[in-house]
């Protein structure tokens, strides 16, 4: 199940990172970029690679948050001890 969830997170994030890479570097030339007023000491390919992994990491965080928010409360709290007032019919103890 965890491998499937990881793919739910990583694959869409990979695709979005690829699109972001194309859009950003269609508009920005890495050789024109500066860091604290100095030109970047990396080759264009290195900037493309680092930017892709930054984009991928940011979009993976977004996908992971979406996956977490899509989980039911029982899945999120699986492993938490069941309190005495909780039953199988009402795992969150809601009502009567």
C-alpha positions as CSV (number, residue, x, y, z in Angstrom):
1,X,0.0,0.0,0.0
2,X,2.9,2.4,0.8
3,X,4.4,1.8,-2.6
4,X,1.2,2.7,-4.3
5,X,0.8,5.9,-2.2
6,X,4.4,6.8,-3.0
7,X,3.6,6.5,-6.7
8,X,0.5,8.7,-6.2
9,X,2.8,11.3,-4.8
10,X,6.0,10.9,-6.9
11,X,4.6,10.4,-10.4
12,X,2.3,13.5,-10.7
13,X,5.0,15.5,-9.0
14,X,7.5,14.3,-11.6
15,X,5.2,15.3,-14.4
16,X,4.5,18.8,-13.0
17,X,8.2,19.3,-12.3
18,X,8.9,18.5,-15.9
19,X,6.3,21.1,-17.1
20,X,7.6,23.7,-14.7
21,X,11.2,23.1,-15.9
22,X,10.1,23.6,-19.5
23,X,8.1,26.8,-18.7
24,X,10.7,28.4,-16.4
25,X,13.7,27.7,-18.7
26,X,11.8,28.8,-21.8
27,X,11.7,32.2,-20.2
28,X,15.0,32.2,-18.2
29,X,18.5,31.6,-19.4
30,X,20.6,29.9,-16.6
31,X,23.7,31.8,-17.7
32,X,21.8,35.1,-16.9
33,X,21.0,34.0,-13.3
34,X,22.8,35.6,-10.3
35,X,23.0,34.5,-6.7
36,X,23.6,37.4,-4.3
37,X,24.8,39.6,-7.1
38,X,27.3,37.1,-8.5
39,X,26.8,34.9,-11.5
40,X,26.0,31.2,-10.7
41,X,29.2,29.1,-10.8
42,X,27.4,26.2,-12.4
43,X,26.9,25.0,-16.0
44,X,23.5,25.3,-17.6
45,X,23.0,21.6,-17.3
46,X,23.7,21.7,-13.6
47,X,21.2,24.6,-13.1
48,X,18.6,22.6,-15.1
49,X,19.2,19.5,-13.0
50,X,19.1,21.3,-9.6
51,X,16.0,23.3,-10.6
52,X,14.3,20.1,-11.7
53,X,14.9,18.5,-8.3
54,X,13.8,21.6,-6.4
55,X,10.6,21.7,-8.5
56,X,10.1,17.9,-8.0
57,X,10.6,18.2,-4.2
58,X,8.1,21.1,-3.9
59,X,5.5,19.4,-6.0
60,X,6.0,16.1,-4.0
61,X,5.3,18.0,-0.8
62,X,2.1,19.3,-2.4
63,X,1.1,15.8,-3.6
64,X,1.9,14.3,-0.2
65,X,-0.3,16.9,1.5
66,X,-3.1,16.2,-0.9
67,X,-2.7,12.4,-0.2
68,X,-2.7,13.0,3.5
69,X,-5.8,15.2,3.4
70,X,-7.6,12.5,1.3
71,X,-7.0,9.8,4.0
72,X,-9.8,8.9,6.3
73,X,-9.4,9.7,10.0
74,X,-9.1,6.0,10.7
75,X,-6.2,5.7,8.3
76,X,-4.5,8.7,9.8
77,X,-4.9,7.5,13.4
78,X,-4.3,3.8,12.7
79,X,-2.0,2.8,15.5
80,X,-3.4,5.2,18.0
81,X,-4.9,3.4,21.0
82,X,-8.7,3.1,20.9
83,X,-10.3,4.9,23.8
84,X,-13.0,3.1,25.9
85,X,-15.9,5.1,24.5
86,X,-15.0,4.2,20.9
87,X,-16.6,1.2,19.2
88,X,-16.1,-0.5,15.8
89,X,-19.3,1.2,14.6
90,X,-18.2,4.6,15.7
91,X,-14.4,4.6,15.7
92,X,-14.2,8.3,16.4
93,X,-16.7,8.1,19.3
94,X,-19.2,10.4,17.6
95,X,-22.6,10.5,19.2
96,X,-24.7,8.2,21.5
